[in-house]
Amino acid sequence: MMSQSAHFLSGDETEIEDLGGGLKRQMLGYNHELMAVKIWFDKGAIGYNHRHRHSQVTYVVEGEFHFNIDGVTTIMKAGDSCLIPPWADHGATCPDGGILIDTFSPPREDFLPEGTFDNIDIEKLNAKPAEIK
C-alpha cells in the first residue's frame, strides 16, 4: 500500500498548521510523486529565502506577493504563477496578506511525519514497467 493522503480532503476538516511568523499551511494532497499545499500569509508576512531539491509551481489565489527567484523579484497577483526549479534560491513577501497554492515534485518530506515513505521502494517505482502480456 502506497503512503498517500486520502483521495478526498475537506478544507473544513483538514488541519491547518500554524508555522509562526504569520504563515499557515494546509495539506491538499500528496503521494510519493507529488504534493500540493495551501499557504496563508498574514499582512507583512515573509517566506524567507530558501532552496530545496524539489521542483515547485506556485499559484497565487489572492493577494499580492513580491516573489523572488534566484535574485529576480516580480510582483505576482491573483491568477499568476511561477515555476521554481530544483535548488533555485526563492522566497516571497506579502504586503497585505494573501493565499498561495504550492505544488512540489517530489513531495516535501519535511512537511510530513518522519517515515511516511519508508515503505516505498523508489528504485522499483522508477524502473521501466514490464511489458503487459
Secondary structure, 3 states (H helix, E strand, C coil): CCCCCCCCCCCCCCCEEEEECCEEEEEEEECCCCEEEEEEECCCEEEEEECCCCEEEEEEEECEEEEEECCEEEEEECCCEEEECCCCCEEEEECCCEEEEEEEECCCHHHCCCCCCCCCCHHHHHCCCCCCC
